[in-house]
Amino acid sequence: MNKLYIVPTPIGNLKDITFRAIETLNHVDLILAEDTRTSIKLLNHYEIKTPMISYHMHNEHRILDDIIDKLTTGINIALISDAGTPAISDPGFLLVRACVENKIEIDCLPGATALIPALVNSGFPNDKFVFEGFLPVKKGRQTRFKLLAEETRTIIVYESPHKLLKTLRDISLYMGEETQLSISREISKLYEETLRGTSKELEAHFNIKKPKGEIVIIIQRHK
């Protein structure tokens, strides 16, 4: 029966992929990839020959109906992102919603994602947490930080290197300079590291040592 498979891919180390994920990518008729130039490296590494087309934030609205048509005519399709689980701060939500509306079966495989390793490695309470993904850059940013300042659960935020210092300054401004943070970057890669300290201390650190790589910020809100 035709089905959409959501397939997590490694966030760094190519070994962080399941046997089932490789089997699925070999089995489907078509792979939707966020960036085919990135995904071809993974497919070549595991000798996966399945045809692949681009599916990303700039074309997902335009080609959505065509993908649904393919699924309804009996084609099995896998969706992958550049790294991690599709639809988690990556394209995928619109397609999944359209499949639900069209009664197309969906199978989301378990697998790699950056937020859970960073959360567990932080040492902060993880029985309750809130995932914010990428915070607003301009519009709505102040409002969001004011709401997060009232949050009692551990907060998880994704951030890019060139915006990290701004986010650290905003955390100090809205939550206090002594707010305890854990910052993980390049998870599962060669230069993976986790730094812990106050927002003020980590801002000072990254003012000297410019941040690089994919970054996850864990914000402690209670002990």
C-alpha positions in Angstrom: 0.0 0.0 0.0 1.3 3.5 -0.9 2.9 5.2 2.1 4.9 8.3 3.1 7.9 7.4 5.2 9.5 10.0 7.4 13.2 8.9 7.7 15.6 10.6 10.1 19.2 10.9 8.9 22.4 11.4 10.8 23.1 14.8 12.3 26.8 14.4 11.9 28.3 10.9 12.2 27.1 8.8 9.2 27.0 5.7 11.4 24.0 7.2 13.3 21.4 5.8 11.0 19.3 2.7 11.6 19.3 -0.5 9.6 15.5 0.1 9.1 16.2 3.6 7.7 18.7 2.2 5.1 16.2 -0.5 4.2 13.4 2.0 3.8 15.4 4.3 1.6 16.3 1.4 -0.6 12.7 0.1 -0.8 10.8 3.3 -1.7 10.2 4.5 -5.2 11.3 8.1 -4.6 13.2 10.2 -2.0 12.3 13.8 -1.2 15.5 15.5 0.1 15.9 19.0 1.5 19.1 19.5 -0.4 20.0 16.7 -2.9 23.7 17.9 -2.9 23.9 17.1 0.8 21.8 13.9 0.8 23.7 12.3 -2.1 26.7 11.9 0.2 24.7 9.8 2.6 23.0 7.8 -0.2 26.4 7.2 -1.9 27.9 6.1 1.4 25.3 3.4 1.8 25.0 2.6 -2.0 21.4 3.7 -2.1 20.3 4.1 -5.8 16.7 5.4 -5.2 15.8 8.4 -7.3 15.8 11.7 -5.4 14.2 15.1 -5.9 14.4 18.4 -3.9 11.7 19.2 -1.4 12.5 22.3 0.7 10.9 25.4 2.2 11.1 27.3 -1.0 9.2 24.8 -3.2 7.1 22.7 -0.8 3.9 24.7 -1.4 4.4 24.5 -5.2 5.0 20.8 -5.5 2.9 19.5 -2.6 -0.1 18.6 -4.8 2.1 16.7 -7.2 3.6 14.7 -4.4 0.1 13.8 -3.0 -0.9 12.8 -6.6 2.1 10.5 -6.7 1.3 8.9 -3.3 -2.4 8.4 -4.3 -1.3 6.6 -7.5 0.6 3.9 -5.5 4.1 5.3 -5.2 6.0 4.9 -1.9 7.9 8.0 -1.0 10.5 8.8 1.8 11.1 12.3 3.1 14.5 13.2 4.5 16.1 16.4 5.6 19.7 17.5 5.6 20.1 16.1 9.1 17.9 14.8 11.8 14.2 14.1 11.8 12.1 15.8 9.0 9.5 18.4 10.2 11.5 19.2 13.3 12.6 22.7 12.4 12.8 21.4 8.8 10.3 21.0 6.0 7.8 18.2 6.4 4.7 19.5 8.4 2.8 20.6 5.3 3.3 17.2 3.6 2.4 15.2 6.7 -0.8 17.3 7.1 -1.7 16.8 3.5 -1.3 13.1 3.8 -3.5 13.0 6.9 -6.2 15.0 5.0 -6.0 12.6 2.0 -5.9 9.5 4.2 -2.5 8.5 3.0 -0.6 6.3 5.5 2.4 7.8 7.2 5.3 5.9 8.9 7.7 8.0 10.9 10.8 6.1 11.8 12.6 6.8 15.0 16.1 8.2 14.7 18.6 11.0 15.1 17.6 14.4 16.3 19.9 17.0 18.0 17.6 18.2 20.8 17.5 15.0 22.9 21.3 14.4 23.2 21.8 18.0 24.1 19.0 17.9 26.7 20.3 14.8 28.3 23.9 15.9 28.2 23.0 19.2 29.9 22.4 17.7 33.3 19.3 20.0 33.7 15.9 18.6 34.7 14.4 16.8 31.7 11.2 15.3 33.1 9.4 18.3 31.6 10.8 20.5 28.8 9.7 22.8 26.0 11.2 22.8 22.5 11.3 26.2 20.9 13.2 25.4 17.7 14.6 28.6 16.1 13.4 31.8 17.9 12.0 34.7 15.8 14.7 36.8 14.4 12.9 40.2 14.5 9.1 40.2 14.6 7.8 38.6 17.7 11.2 38.0 19.3 10.7 40.3 22.3 7.2 38.9 23.0 8.6 35.4 22.8 11.4 36.1 25.2 9.0 37.6 27.7 6.8 34.5 27.6 9.8 32.2 27.9 11.0 34.2 31.0 7.8 33.0 32.7 8.5 29.3 31.7 9.2 26.9 34.5 10.2 23.9 32.3 13.7 23.4 30.8 13.8 25.2 27.4 15.5 23.9 24.2 16.5 26.3 21.5 18.2 25.8 18.1 20.6 28.6 17.0 22.9 29.4 14.2 26.5 30.5 15.0 26.2 34.1 13.8 23.1 34.7 15.9 24.3 33.0 19.1 25.8 36.1 20.8 22.5 38.0 20.2 20.5 35.2 21.7 22.8 35.0 24.8 22.4 38.7 25.3 18.7 38.4 25.1 18.6 35.5 27.6 20.6 37.7 30.0 18.2 40.6 29.4 15.0 38.8 29.8 15.9 35.9 32.2 18.9 37.3 34.0 22.7 37.1 33.6 22.9 34.2 36.0 20.6 32.0 34.0 22.3 28.6 33.7 22.8 27.3 30.2 24.2 24.3 28.4 25.4 24.8 24.9 26.1 21.8 22.7 27.5 22.2 19.2 28.5 19.8 16.4 26.8 16.9 18.1 28.2 13.5 16.9 30.8 15.3 14.8 34.6 15.5 15.2 34.7 18.7 17.2 31.6 18.1 19.3 31.6 20.0 22.6 29.2 21.0 25.4 29.8 24.1 27.4 28.0 24.9 30.6 27.7 28.2 32.6 25.7 31.3 33.0 24.5 33.3 30.0 27.0 36.1 30.9 29.9 33.6 31.2 29.1 31.9 27.9 28.6 35.2 26.1 32.1 36.2 27.3 33.5 32.9 26.0 31.9 33.2 22.6 33.0 36.8 22.3 36.6 35.5 22.3 36.1 32.1 20.6 33.7 32.6 17.6 31.1 29.9 17.5 30.9 27.4 14.7 28.6 24.6 13.7 25.1 23.6 14.6 24.1 24.8 18.1 21.6 23.7 20.7 21.0 25.9 23.7 19.5 24.3 26.9 18.1 26.8 29.4 17.6 25.8 33.0 14.4 27.2 34.5 14.2 25.3 37.7 16.4 23.0 39.9 
